[in-house]
């Protein structure tokens, strides 16, 4: 009985360590906000990736108009 409990505990700890390491290694994107404009008609947001230099443009129109 004690050996199965011990094995279950080891498996649980191994699974937790694997999950934690996967989350720790993913990292986050390094982006900087270049421009953020909010108007009554909508929003415009421009971000630049610091690593690759690629630019991401997001436009959101307000549906109230």
Backbone bond lengths (Angstrom), bond angles and torsions (degrees), N, CA, C in turn:
res aa  C-N    CA-C-N  psi(-1)  N-CA   C-N-CA  omega(-1)  CA-C   N-CA-C  phi
1 X - - - 1.453 - - 1.524 110.24 -
2 X 1.328 116.30 -43.40 1.459 119.52 -177.83 1.528 111.62 -68.60
3 X 1.329 118.06 -31.60 1.463 120.14 -179.41 1.518 111.36 -69.51
4 X 1.339 118.15 -37.18 1.464 119.63 177.96 1.522 111.01 -69.36
5 X 1.315 117.35 -37.05 1.461 121.01 176.22 1.521 110.59 -65.48
6 X 1.323 116.38 -40.96 1.456 121.36 178.65 1.524 110.40 -64.52
7 X 1.330 117.64 -43.36 1.466 121.38 179.09 1.525 111.22 -65.00
8 X 1.316 116.26 -39.91 1.462 120.21 178.01 1.522 110.31 -64.06
9 X 1.320 116.97 -40.33 1.461 120.62 178.35 1.520 111.89 -64.88
10 X 1.325 116.60 -41.17 1.471 120.92 178.49 1.523 110.22 -64.39
11 X 1.331 117.04 -42.60 1.462 120.89 179.16 1.531 110.71 -64.36
12 X 1.307 116.90 -38.96 1.465 121.00 179.28 1.521 110.37 -65.80
13 X 1.303 117.89 -44.05 1.465 121.50 178.96 1.522 110.46 -64.75
14 X 1.330 117.21 -41.49 1.467 120.74 179.06 1.526 110.68 -63.45
15 X 1.317 117.86 -40.83 1.459 121.90 178.39 1.523 111.25 -65.68
16 X 1.321 117.25 -40.58 1.467 120.78 177.92 1.527 111.02 -64.80
17 X 1.325 117.55 -42.12 1.467 120.62 178.34 1.514 111.46 -65.06
18 X 1.313 117.66 -39.95 1.461 121.57 177.91 1.521 110.86 -63.76
19 X 1.320 117.00 -43.56 1.468 121.22 178.87 1.524 111.13 -64.32
20 X 1.325 116.49 -43.76 1.462 120.03 -179.71 1.526 111.15 -63.80
21 X 1.327 117.28 -42.44 1.461 119.82 -178.45 1.522 111.02 -67.35
22 X 1.333 117.69 -35.41 1.463 120.52 177.46 1.523 110.45 -64.79
23 X 1.315 117.36 -40.54 1.471 120.95 179.22 1.526 111.43 -70.29
24 X 1.314 116.72 -36.55 1.462 120.35 -177.79 1.524 111.71 -71.71
25 X 1.306 117.57 -30.13 1.457 120.73 -176.71 1.526 113.81 -85.52
26 X 1.318 118.42 -11.82 1.459 119.68 -177.03 1.521 111.69 -70.82
27 X 1.316 118.55 -38.24 1.459 121.54 178.20 1.517 112.41 71.10
28 X 1.305 115.04 -179.56 1.447 119.90 178.24 1.525 108.66 -126.00
29 X 1.315 115.30 159.49 1.453 119.97 179.70 1.521 109.45 -77.47
30 X 1.313 115.99 139.61 1.455 120.95 178.43 1.520 107.47 -97.97
31 X 1.321 115.21 98.23 1.458 120.35 -179.71 1.518 109.13 -122.35
32 X 1.315 114.29 149.97 1.460 119.31 173.92 1.516 108.51 -122.53
33 X 1.312 115.57 141.17 1.459 120.88 -179.85 1.514 108.41 -80.32
34 X 1.333 116.00 119.92 1.457 121.33 -179.89 1.522 110.37 -89.21
35 X 1.331 115.93 -43.72 1.464 120.20 -176.49 1.524 108.84 -149.49
36 X 1.331 116.11 138.23 1.458 121.96 177.14 1.523 107.33 -141.06
37 X 1.339 116.54 109.06 1.461 121.57 -176.84 1.520 108.33 -119.25
38 X 1.322 115.96 128.36 1.456 121.89 176.05 1.516 108.51 -119.22
39 X 1.344 116.92 124.68 1.467 123.12 178.77 1.515 108.06 -128.60
40 X 1.326 117.52 168.37 1.470 118.77 175.88 1.528 113.02 -61.79
41 X 1.326 117.88 -27.02 1.470 121.50 -178.47 1.525 112.36 -82.80
42 X 1.343 118.74 -21.33 1.460 120.17 -178.76 1.513 112.35 166.76
43 X 1.344 114.94 -164.77 1.460 121.24 -178.12 1.526 109.91 -132.45
44 X 1.320 116.46 148.33 1.456 123.58 175.51 1.520 107.67 -130.73
45 X 1.330 116.30 128.36 1.459 120.92 -179.87 1.521 108.72 -133.24
46 X 1.332 116.50 128.66 1.459 122.17 178.96 1.523 108.08 -122.37
47 X 1.336 115.90 123.87 1.460 123.01 179.08 1.522 109.07 -121.25
48 X 1.336 116.31 148.16 1.460 121.63 176.90 1.515 108.73 -122.46
49 X 1.333 116.27 133.58 1.458 122.58 176.94 1.523 107.92 -77.79
50 X 1.335 117.67 123.76 1.466 121.62 -176.75 1.514 112.46 -68.86
51 X 1.344 118.11 -29.33 1.456 120.89 -178.05 1.524 112.16 -77.69
52 X 1.331 116.97 -51.46 1.466 119.97 -174.06 1.523 113.38 -98.02
53 X 1.324 117.98 -20.39 1.460 120.85 -178.53 1.518 113.34 85.27
54 X 1.339 117.94 1.88 1.463 120.36 -179.54 1.529 109.91 -70.56
55 X 1.321 114.90 150.67 1.459 122.01 -176.04 1.522 108.99 -112.34
56 X 1.329 116.56 136.27 1.458 123.10 179.87 1.525 107.80 -118.85
57 X 1.335 116.66 123.84 1.467 122.00 -178.97 1.519 108.18 -114.57
58 X 1.351 115.91 127.04 1.458 121.45 177.58 1.526 108.67 -121.52
59 X 1.322 115.76 128.73 1.473 121.46 178.29 1.527 106.86 -121.58
60 X 1.327 115.33 130.26 1.460 120.85 179.27 1.527 107.56 -128.10
61 X 1.334 115.31 119.94 1.457 119.75 178.65 1.521 109.71 -93.87
62 X 1.318 116.51 139.79 1.466 120.59 175.83 1.517 109.00 -77.30
63 X 1.300 116.26 135.66 1.475 121.27 -178.54 1.523 111.80 -83.84
64 X 1.327 118.40 -2.76 1.465 122.00 -177.71 1.520 112.36 -72.41
65 X 1.306 117.71 -19.43 1.470 122.21 -174.55 1.501 112.58 -74.85
